[in-house]
């Protein structure tokens, strides 16, 4: 009874092929497991569309704000106005003092003297 021995080379080749197939399957499975699904991509696309719309709205609002701010005075303009107001303040204070003196002078001129005899 002579039986045909199993060839060692064929068994090793079969084992190597099974091992390679296993590692290829694991690599494909690992990549597929970490890849985004179609549903995930649809959600991302929807979010991106919403963000683009929001970005356009913000851009429009920013443009309108820049237009409004461009009409406001700068720090230099405010400083000039402050200096001019200080000058006006000085003139008003001087004029108020002069008016007080004139009022005091007029009141002292109108005051009845004790020699008038009017009571």
KEMI-888231 format. One record per atom (N, C-alpha, C, CB): residue number from 1; x, y, z. Coordinates in nm, 4 decimals, padded with zeros to 6 digits, always signed. Glycine has a CB too. Example, Ala and Ser with C-alpha at 12.3 -4.5 7.8 and 13.67 -1.06 7.14 Angstrom:
<setors>
(1, (+01.3190, -00.5690, +00.7800))
(1, (+01.2300, -00.4500, +00.7800))
(1, (+01.3200, -00.3300, +00.7800))
(1, (+01.1308, -00.4473, +00.9046))
(2, (+01.2850, -00.2250, +00.7080))
(2, (+01.3670, -00.1060, +00.7140))
(2, (+01.2900, +00.0030, +00.7870))
(2, (+01.4084, -00.0598, +00.5725))
</setors>
This chain:
<setors>
(1, (+00.0822, -00.1157, +00.0000))
(1, (+00.0000, +00.0000, +00.0000))
(1, (+00.0877, +00.1234, +00.0000))
(1, (-00.0941, -00.0010, +00.1182))
(2, (+00.0953, +00.1717, -00.1072))
(2, (+00.1690, +00.2945, -00.1195))
(2, (+00.0694, +00.4078, -00.1431))
(2, (+00.2735, +00.2857, -00.2338))
(3, (+00.0757, +00.4914, -00.0558))
(3, (-00.0129, +00.6072, -00.0705))
(3, (+00.0720, +00.7240, -00.1210))
(3, (-00.0851, +00.6431, +00.0660))
(4, (+00.0053, +00.8112, -00.1911))
(4, (+00.0774, +00.9262, -00.2437))
(4, (+00.0964, +01.0272, -00.1315))
(4, (+00.0020, +00.9900, -00.3641))
(5, (+00.2185, +01.0556, -00.1017))
(5, (+00.2409, +01.1531, +00.0045))
(5, (+00.1973, +01.2924, -00.0416))
(5, (+00.3898, +01.1542, +00.0468))
(6, (+00.1457, +01.3727, +00.0546))
(6, (+00.1045, +01.5108, +00.0234))
(6, (+00.2320, +01.5909, +00.0024))
(6, (+00.0145, +01.5743, +00.1390))
(7, (+00.2308, +01.6587, -00.1017))
(7, (+00.3508, +01.7359, -00.1310))
(7, (+00.3620, +01.8536, -00.0343))
(7, (+00.3495, +01.7856, -00.2770))
(8, (+00.4729, +01.8661, +00.0236))
(8, (+00.4992, +01.9723, +00.1212))
(8, (+00.4960, +02.1084, +00.0526))
(8, (+00.6358, +01.9503, +00.1908))
(9, (+00.5474, +02.1163, -00.0663))
(9, (+00.5497, +02.2446, -00.1373))
(9, (+00.4075, +02.2949, -00.1627))
(9, (+00.6260, +02.2311, -00.2710))
(10, (+00.3173, +02.2084, -00.1986))
(10, (+00.1789, +02.2488, -00.2251))
(10, (+00.1133, +02.2953, -00.0965))
(10, (+00.0983, +02.1327, -00.2876))
(11, (+00.1396, +02.2297, +00.0151))
(11, (+00.0807, +02.2679, +00.1434))
(11, (+00.1341, +02.4030, +00.1884))
(11, (+00.1093, +02.1612, +00.2502))
(12, (+00.2636, +02.4264, +00.1718))
(12, (+00.3225, +02.5549, +00.2090))
(12, (+00.2661, +02.6649, +00.1201))
(12, (+00.4770, +02.5502, +00.1982))
(13, (+00.2539, +02.6364, -00.0081))
(13, (+00.1986, +02.7357, -00.1011))
(13, (+00.0548, +02.7683, -00.0639))
(13, (+00.2057, +02.6846, -00.2467))
(14, (-00.0245, +02.6645, -00.0291))
(14, (-00.1629, +02.6850, +00.0109))
(14, (-00.1675, +02.7718, +00.1384))
(14, (-00.2340, +02.5479, +00.0340))
(15, (-00.0809, +02.7436, +00.2359))
(15, (-00.0763, +02.8198, +00.3602))
(15, (-00.0375, +02.9655, +00.3331))
(15, (+00.0230, +02.7556, +00.4588))
(16, (+00.0590, +02.9880, +00.2471))
(16, (+00.1016, +03.1236, +00.2130))
(16, (-00.0119, +03.1996, +00.1444))
(16, (+00.2262, +03.1200, +00.1221))
(17, (-00.0834, +03.1344, +00.0551))
(17, (-00.1951, +03.1995, -00.0153))
(17, (-00.3062, +03.2360, +00.0838))
(17, (-00.2510, +03.1067, -00.1271))
(18, (-00.3381, +03.1460, +00.1762))
(18, (-00.4404, +03.1742, +00.2774))
(18, (-00.3950, +03.2900, +00.3660))
(18, (-00.4694, +03.0479, +00.3635))
(19, (-00.2693, +03.2943, +00.4058))
(19, (-00.2153, +03.4009, +00.4900))
(19, (-00.2214, +03.5346, +00.4177))
(19, (-00.0707, +03.3695, +00.5310))
(20, (-00.1817, +03.5370, +00.2915))
(20, (-00.1874, +03.6613, +00.2128))
(20, (-00.3306, +03.7075, +00.1984))
(20, (-00.1239, +03.6417, +00.0737))
(21, (-00.4228, +03.6178, +00.1686))
(21, (-00.5642, +03.6533, +00.1550))
(21, (-00.6167, +03.7106, +00.2858))
(21, (-00.6476, +03.5306, +00.1130))
(22, (-00.5769, +03.6485, +00.3977))
(22, (-00.6209, +03.6980, +00.5287))
(22, (-00.5705, +03.8404, +00.5529))
(22, (-00.5714, +03.6045, +00.6410))
(23, (-00.4437, +03.8671, +00.5270))
(23, (-00.3885, +04.0002, +00.5501))
(23, (-00.4484, +04.1041, +00.4552))
(23, (-00.2372, +03.9972, +00.5346))
(24, (-00.4758, +04.0647, +00.3322))
(24, (-00.5414, +04.1564, +00.2372))
(24, (-00.6817, +04.1885, +00.2876))
(24, (-00.5475, +04.0943, +00.0932))
(25, (-00.7535, +04.0847, +00.3329))
(25, (-00.8886, +04.1067, +00.3862))
(25, (-00.8833, +04.2000, +00.5069))
(25, (-00.9546, +03.9720, +00.4253))
(26, (-00.7895, +04.1812, +00.5976))
(26, (-00.7779, +04.2649, +00.7181))
(26, (-00.7442, +04.4091, +00.6804))
(26, (-00.6699, +04.2082, +00.8137))
(27, (-00.6583, +04.4276, +00.5804))
(27, (-00.6220, +04.5624, +00.5370))
(27, (-00.7425, +04.6339, +00.4770))
(27, (-00.5072, +04.5571, +00.4351))
(28, (-00.8149, +04.5643, +00.3909))
(28, (-00.9339, +04.6240, +00.3288))
(28, (-01.0384, +04.6536, +00.4351))
(28, (-00.9925, +04.5304, +00.2202))
(29, (-01.0577, +04.5601, +00.5271))
(29, (-01.1563, +04.5798, +00.6330))
(29, (-01.1177, +04.6977, +00.7227))
(29, (-01.1708, +04.4519, +00.7168))
(30, (-00.9908, +04.7119, +00.7551))
(30, (-00.9441, +04.8228, +00.8389))
(30, (-00.9634, +04.9574, +00.7723))
(30, (-00.7983, +04.8044, +00.8733))
(31, (-00.9321, +04.9643, +00.6444))
(31, (-00.9512, +05.0897, +00.5713))
(31, (-01.0993, +05.1220, +00.5598))
(31, (-00.8874, +05.0816, +00.4316))
(32, (-01.1794, +05.0211, +00.5275))
(32, (-01.3240, +05.0428, +00.5125))
(32, (-01.3863, +05.0835, +00.6456))
(32, (-01.3929, +04.9154, +00.4583))
(33, (-01.3383, +05.0273, +00.7550))
(33, (-01.3934, +05.0594, +00.8859))
(33, (-01.3675, +05.2051, +00.9235))
(33, (-01.3345, +04.9670, +00.9915))
(34, (-01.2546, +05.2588, +00.8818))
(34, (-01.2207, +05.3973, +00.9150))
(34, (-01.2644, +05.4964, +00.8083))
(34, (-01.0724, +05.4097, +00.9367))
(35, (-01.3198, +05.4506, +00.7007))
(35, (-01.3635, +05.5392, +00.5937))
(35, (-01.5032, +05.5932, +00.6244))
(35, (-01.3624, +05.4653, +00.4580))
(36, (-01.5312, +05.7098, +00.5704))
(36, (-01.6625, +05.7707, +00.5899))
(36, (-01.7653, +05.7021, +00.5012))
(36, (-01.6577, +05.9219, +00.5600))
(37, (-01.8838, +05.6897, +00.5561))
(37, (-01.9911, +05.6275, +00.4786))
(37, (-02.0581, +05.7330, +00.3910))
(37, (-02.0951, +05.5595, +00.5722))
(38, (-02.1438, +05.6894, +00.3027))
(38, (-02.2171, +05.7805, +00.2155))
(38, (-02.3061, +05.8717, +00.2992))
(38, (-02.3012, +05.7021, +00.1124))
(39, (-02.3642, +05.8178, +00.4053))
(39, (-02.4497, +05.8980, +00.4935))
(39, (-02.3670, +06.0069, +00.5613))
(39, (-02.5188, +05.8085, +00.5998))
(40, (-02.2469, +05.9701, +00.6068))
(40, (-02.1588, +06.0686, +00.6692))
(40, (-02.1221, +06.1794, +00.5711))
(40, (-02.0319, +06.0010, +00.7218))
(41, (-02.0917, +06.1400, +00.4494))
(41, (-02.0550, +06.2387, +00.3480))
(41, (-02.1724, +06.3305, +00.3153))
(41, (-02.0061, +06.1689, +00.2210))
(42, (-02.2927, +06.2774, +00.3146))
(42, (-02.4123, +06.3588, +00.2887))
(42, (-02.4301, +06.4601, +00.4013))
(42, (-02.5393, +06.2690, +00.2752))
(43, (-02.4086, +06.4166, +00.5261))
(43, (-02.4192, +06.5081, +00.6395))
(43, (-02.3135, +06.6185, +00.6315))
(43, (-02.4052, +06.4311, +00.7715))
(44, (-02.1930, +06.5802, +00.5945))
(44, (-02.0854, +06.6788, +00.5822))
(44, (-02.1184, +06.7791, +00.4720))
(44, (-01.9503, +06.6091, +00.5529))
(45, (-02.1715, +06.7301, +00.3622))
(45, (-02.2082, +06.8193, +00.2515))
(45, (-02.3176, +06.9162, +00.2947))
(45, (-02.2549, +06.7377, +00.1292))
(46, (-02.4164, +06.8679, +00.3695))
(46, (-02.5237, +06.9549, +00.4184))
(46, (-02.4684, +07.0612, +00.5134))
(46, (-02.6324, +06.8718, +00.4893))
(47, (-02.3793, +07.0203, +00.6022))
(47, (-02.3183, +07.1173, +00.6937))
(47, (-02.2357, +07.2201, +00.6186))
(47, (-02.2309, +07.0461, +00.7964))
(48, (-02.1628, +07.1748, +00.5190))
(48, (-02.0804, +07.2652, +00.4398))
(48, (-02.1675, +07.3674, +00.3664))
(48, (-01.9949, +07.1859, +00.3396))
(49, (-02.2786, +07.3231, +00.3131))
(49, (-02.3710, +07.4137, +00.2449))
(49, (-02.4246, +07.5178, +00.3424))
(49, (-02.4874, +07.3350, +00.1811))
(50, (-02.4605, +07.4736, +00.4628))
(50, (-02.5097, +07.5659, +00.5645))
(50, (-02.4016, +07.6670, +00.6025))
(50, (-02.5565, +07.4888, +00.6888))
(51, (-02.2785, +07.6188, +00.6156))
(51, (-02.1683, +07.7086, +00.6504))
(51, (-02.1406, +07.8093, +00.5392))
(51, (-02.0422, +07.6280, +00.6802))
(52, (-02.1516, +07.7657, +00.4152))
(52, (-02.1304, +07.8583, +00.3030))
(52, (-02.2371, +07.9664, +00.3032))
(52, (-02.1314, +07.7827, +00.1684))
(53, (-02.3615, +07.9288, +00.3293))
(53, (-02.4710, +08.0263, +00.3358))
(53, (-02.4459, +08.1240, +00.4494))
(53, (-02.6075, +07.9553, +00.3547))
(54, (-02.4063, +08.0727, +00.5648))
(54, (-02.3769, +08.1591, +00.6791))
(54, (-02.2603, +08.2517, +00.6481))
(54, (-02.3459, +08.0752, +00.8036))
(55, (-02.1604, +08.2004, +00.5785))
(55, (-02.0446, +08.2804, +00.5429))
(55, (-02.0840, +08.3967, +00.4517))
(55, (-01.9391, +08.1932, +00.4751))
(56, (-02.1716, +08.3708, +00.3574))
(56, (-02.2187, +08.4775, +00.2683))
(56, (-02.2959, +08.5815, +00.3485))
(56, (-02.3076, +08.4197, +00.1550))
(57, (-02.3818, +08.5367, +00.4420))
(57, (-02.4572, +08.6299, +00.5255))
(57, (-02.3636, +08.7163, +00.6102))
(57, (-02.5546, +08.5535, +00.6158))
(58, (-02.2645, +08.6537, +00.6694))
(58, (-02.1691, +08.7278, +00.7523))
(58, (-02.0908, +08.8264, +00.6664))
(58, (-02.0726, +08.6310, +00.8249))
(59, (-02.0529, +08.7851, +00.5477))
(59, (-01.9793, +08.8733, +00.4576))
(59, (-02.0631, +08.9956, +00.4210))
(59, (-01.9377, +08.7975, +00.3306))
(60, (-02.1906, +08.9738, +00.3916))
(60, (-02.2799, +09.0857, +00.3584))
(60, (-02.2958, +09.1798, +00.4774))
(60, (-02.4180, +09.0334, +00.3137))
(61, (-02.3135, +09.1226, +00.5962))
(61, (-02.3300, +09.2048, +00.7158))
(61, (-02.2024, +09.2829, +00.7451))
(61, (-02.3680, +09.1175, +00.8365))
(62, (-02.0875, +09.2195, +00.7257))
(62, (-01.9598, +09.2861, +00.7492))
(62, (-01.9414, +09.4021, +00.6514))
(62, (-01.8434, +09.1860, +00.7362))
(63, (-01.9788, +09.3820, +00.5267))
(63, (-01.9691, +09.4903, +00.4284))
(63, (-02.0559, +09.6089, +00.4671))
(63, (-02.0092, +09.4400, +00.2901))
(64, (-02.1785, +09.5817, +00.5131))
(64, (-02.2679, +09.6895, +00.5560))
(64, (-02.2107, +09.7612, +00.6781))
(64, (-02.4083, +09.6341, +00.5877))
(65, (-02.1534, +09.6860, +00.7696))
(65, (-02.0946, +09.7453, +00.8898))
(65, (-01.9743, +09.8325, +00.8546))
(65, (-02.0530, +09.6355, +00.9886))
(66, (-01.8912, +09.7859, +00.7619))
(66, (-01.7759, +09.8656, +00.7199))
(66, (-01.8204, +09.9965, +00.6560))
(66, (-01.6888, +09.7863, +00.6219))
(67, (-01.9290, +09.9918, +00.5803))
(67, (-01.9816, +10.1138, +00.5184))
(67, (-02.0289, +10.2113, +00.6255))
(67, (-02.0971, +10.0806, +00.4216))
(68, (-02.0973, +10.1602, +00.7267))
(68, (-02.1473, +10.2469, +00.8334))
(68, (-02.0332, +10.3036, +00.9168))
(68, (-02.2441, +10.1702, +00.9231))
(69, (-01.9326, +10.2235, +00.9449))
(69, (-01.8216, +10.2673, +01.0286))
(69, (-01.7350, +10.3693, +00.9552))
(69, (-01.7368, +10.1473, +01.0720))
(70, (-01.7309, +10.3621, +00.8251))
(70, (-01.6455, +10.4550, +00.7507))
(70, (-01.6908, +10.6002, +00.7670))
(70, (-01.6444, +10.4177, +00.6029))
(71, (-01.8171, +10.6224, +00.8073))
(71, (-01.8674, +10.7575, +00.8272))
(71, (-01.8376, +10.8114, +00.9671))
(71, (-02.0160, +10.7608, +00.8021))
(72, (-01.7928, +10.7288, +01.0568))
(72, (-01.7631, +10.7727, +01.1928))
(72, (-01.6317, +10.8502, +01.1960))
(72, (-01.7566, +10.6521, +01.2885))
(73, (-01.6204, +10.9438, +01.2924))
(73, (-01.4956, +11.0206, +01.3010))
(73, (-01.3798, +10.9337, +01.3507))
(73, (-01.5138, +11.1415, +01.3939))
(74, (-01.2627, +10.9697, +01.3059))
(74, (-01.1429, +10.8973, +01.3502))
(74, (-01.0951, +10.9577, +01.4818))
(74, (-01.0296, +10.9032, +01.2418))
(75, (-00.9941, +10.8972, +01.5413))
(75, (-00.9384, +10.9479, +01.6674))
(75, (-00.8818, +11.0888, +01.6477))
(75, (-00.8281, +10.8526, +01.7206))
(76, (-00.8258, +11.1134, +01.5309))
(76, (-00.7716, +11.2474, +01.5022))
(76, (-00.8832, +11.3520, +01.4976))
(76, (-00.6943, +11.2467, +01.3682))
(77, (-00.9951, +11.3165, +01.4353))
(77, (-01.1090, +11.4094, +01.4300))
(77, (-01.1620, +11.4381, +01.5704))
(77, (-01.2218, +11.3518, +01.3415))
(78, (-01.1725, +11.3351, +01.6519))
(78, (-01.2227, +11.3529, +01.7886))
(78, (-01.1265, +11.4414, +01.8683))
(78, (-01.2409, +11.2154, +01.8590))
(79, (-00.9982, +11.4253, +01.8483))
(79, (-00.9003, +11.5085, +01.9177))
(79, (-00.9154, +11.6546, +01.8767))
(79, (-00.7574, +11.4594, +01.8887))
(80, (-00.9310, +11.6779, +01.7473))
(80, (-00.9496, +11.8165, +01.7005))
(80, (-01.0752, +11.8786, +01.7602))
(80, (-00.9573, +11.8209, +01.5470))
(81, (-01.1835, +11.8015, +01.7649))
(81, (-01.3090, +11.8518, +01.8239))
(81, (-01.2878, +11.8828, +01.9710))
(81, (-01.4242, +11.7487, +01.8068))
(82, (-01.2144, +11.7968, +02.0417))
(82, (-01.1867, +11.8180, +02.1840))
(82, (-01.1078, +11.9468, +02.2056))
(82, (-01.1094, +11.6985, +02.2421))
(83, (-01.0073, +11.9707, +02.1214))
(83, (-00.9268, +12.0929, +02.1324))
(83, (-01.0145, +12.2148, +02.1062))
(83, (-00.8072, +12.0896, +02.0333))
(84, (-01.0998, +12.2083, +02.0049))
(84, (-01.1874, +12.3211, +01.9740))
(84, (-01.2865, +12.3463, +02.0880))
(84, (-01.2630, +12.2955, +01.8425))
(85, (-01.3376, +12.2397, +02.1488))
(85, (-01.4306, +12.2574, +02.2606))
(85, (-01.3617, +12.3198, +02.3813))
(85, (-01.4925, +12.1234, +02.2998))
(86, (-01.2356, +12.2878, +02.4029))
(86, (-01.1608, +12.3509, +02.5117))
(86, (-01.1508, +12.5018, +02.4866))
(86, (-01.0189, +12.2879, +02.5251))
(87, (-01.1280, +12.5398, +02.3609))
(87, (-01.1225, +12.6820, +02.3262))
(87, (-01.2569, +12.7495, +02.3490))
(87, (-01.0792, +12.6998, +02.1806))
(88, (-01.3646, +12.6839, +02.3097))
(88, (-01.4982, +12.7395, +02.3304))
(88, (-01.5268, +12.7507, +02.4798))
(88, (-01.6057, +12.6520, +02.2608))
(89, (-01.4858, +12.6515, +02.5570))
(89, (-01.5065, +12.6523, +02.7025))
(89, (-01.4373, +12.7731, +02.7646))
(89, (-01.4536, +12.5211, +02.7664))
(90, (-01.3143, +12.8014, +02.7214))
(90, (-01.2390, +12.9149, +02.7743))
(90, (-01.3104, +13.0457, +02.7423))
(90, (-01.0963, +12.9165, +02.7170))
(91, (-01.3586, +13.0586, +02.6188))
(91, (-01.4292, +13.1810, +02.5779))
(91, (-01.5574, +13.1972, +02.6586))
(91, (-01.4614, +13.1780, +02.4262))
(92, (-01.6314, +13.0899, +02.6782))
(92, (-01.7572, +13.0972, +02.7535))
(92, (-01.7299, +13.1341, +02.8989))
(92, (-01.8333, +12.9627, +02.7458))
(93, (-01.6261, +13.0765, +02.9584))
(93, (-01.5935, +13.1098, +03.0969))
(93, (-01.5544, +13.2575, +03.1110))
(93, (-01.4795, +13.0198, +03.1475))
(94, (-01.4748, +13.3067, +03.0168))
(94, (-01.4331, +13.4469, +03.0195))
(94, (-01.5542, +13.5381, +03.0040))
(94, (-01.3299, +13.4754, +02.9082))
(95, (-01.6423, +13.5032, +02.9106))
(95, (-01.7630, +13.5839, +02.8888))
(95, (-01.8523, +13.5809, +03.0119))
(95, (-01.8409, +13.5335, +02.7657))
(96, (-01.8653, +13.4652, +03.0766))
(96, (-01.9474, +13.4559, +03.1974))
(96, (-01.8913, +13.5429, +03.3079))
(96, (-01.9572, +13.3113, +03.2448))
(97, (-01.7598, +13.5475, +03.3237))
(97, (-01.6978, +13.6333, +03.4250))
(97, (-01.7245, +13.7805, +03.3948))
(97, (-01.5464, +13.6074, +03.4323))
(98, (-01.7138, +13.8198, +03.2673))
(98, (-01.7390, +13.9587, +03.2291))
(98, (-01.8841, +13.9969, +03.2552))
(98, (-01.7043, +13.9809, +03.0815))
(99, (-01.9757, +13.9037, +03.2247))
(99, (-02.1175, +13.9318, +03.2485))
(99, (-02.1434, +13.9455, +03.3982))
(99, (-02.2066, +13.8202, +03.1881))
(100, (-02.0804, +13.8608, +03.4786))
(100, (-02.0961, +13.8718, +03.6240))
(100, (-02.0462, +14.0077, +03.6745))
(100, (-02.0201, +13.7577, +03.6949))
(101, (-01.9323, +14.0528, +03.6243))
(101, (-01.8788, +14.1834, +03.6650))
(101, (-01.9731, +14.2960, +03.6241))
(101, (-01.7395, +14.2063, +03.6034))
(102, (-02.0239, +14.2884, +03.4991))
(102, (-02.1161, +14.3929, +03.4531))
(102, (-02.2436, +14.3922, +03.5372))
(102, (-02.1505, +14.3732, +03.3036))
(103, (-02.2927, +14.2719, +03.5714))
(103, (-02.4133, +14.2614, +03.6530))
(103, (-02.3882, +14.3211, +03.7912))
(103, (-02.4586, +14.1141, +03.6650))
(104, (-02.2737, +14.2863, +03.8513))
(104, (-02.2400, +14.3411, +03.9824))
(104, (-02.2292, +14.4934, +03.9759))
(104, (-02.1083, +14.2804, +04.0340))
(105, (-02.1668, +14.5446, +03.8700))
(105, (-02.1519, +14.6895, +03.8537))
(105, (-02.2879, +14.7565, +03.8379))
(105, (-02.0630, +14.7214, +03.7325))
(106, (-02.3745, +14.6985, +03.7580))
(106, (-02.5075, +14.7567, +03.7364))
(106, (-02.5902, +14.7509, +03.8645))
(106, (-02.5809, +14.6833, +03.6222))
(107, (-02.5786, +14.6430, +03.9384))
(107, (-02.6557, +14.6302, +04.0618))
(107, (-02.6045, +14.7280, +04.1674))
(107, (-02.6489, +14.4858, +04.1149))
(108, (-02.4751, +14.7490, +04.1688))
(108, (-02.4217, +14.8440, +04.2672))
(108, (-02.4592, +14.9869, +04.2284))
(108, (-02.2678, +14.8302, +04.2788))
(109, (-02.4756, +15.0140, +04.1022))
(109, (-02.5150, +15.1470, +04.0573))
(109, (-02.6629, +15.1702, +04.0852))
(109, (-02.4851, +15.1649, +03.9072))
(110, (-02.7458, +15.0708, +04.0871))
(110, (-02.8897, +15.0840, +04.1101))
(110, (-02.9245, +15.0809, +04.2575))
(110, (-02.9644, +14.9742, +04.0383))
(111, (-02.8369, +15.0334, +04.3378))
(111, (-02.8696, +15.0190, +04.4794))
(111, (-02.9019, +15.1565, +04.5387))
(111, (-02.7524, +14.9518, +04.5567))
(112, (-03.0129, +15.1622, +04.6137))
(112, (-03.0470, +15.2933, +04.6741))
(112, (-02.9447, +15.3270, +04.7824))
(112, (-03.1925, +15.2919, +04.7348))
(113, (-02.9078, +15.4501, +04.7780))
(113, (-02.8114, +15.4950, +04.8801))
(113, (-02.8875, +15.5312, +05.0071))
(113, (-02.7272, +15.6175, +04.8292))
(114, (-02.8274, +15.5189, +05.1193))
(114, (-02.8963, +15.5508, +05.2459))
(114, (-02.9296, +15.7011, +05.2574))
(114, (-02.8087, +15.5076, +05.3657))
(115, (-02.8721, +15.7820, +05.1774))
(115, (-02.9007, +15.9248, +05.1849))
(115, (-03.0235, +15.9646, +05.1054))
(115, (-02.7827, +16.0032, +05.1366))
(116, (-03.0840, +15.8721, +05.0268))
(116, (-03.2020, +15.9055, +04.9456))
(116, (-03.3237, +15.9283, +05.0325))
(116, (-03.2310, +15.7947, +04.8444))
(117, (-03.3286, +15.8645, +05.1443))
(117, (-03.4416, +15.8804, +05.2319))
(117, (-03.5588, +15.7941, +05.1946))
(117, (-03.4830, +16.0206, +05.2342))
(118, (-03.5458, +15.7073, +05.1008))
(118, (-03.6538, +15.6158, +05.0655))
(118, (-03.6402, +15.4902, +05.1459))
(118, (-03.6537, +15.5840, +04.9156))
(119, (-03.7482, +15.4436, +05.1964))
(119, (-03.7414, +15.3220, +05.2725))
(119, (-03.8334, +15.2212, +05.2152))
(119, (-03.7730, +15.3460, +05.4159))
</setors>
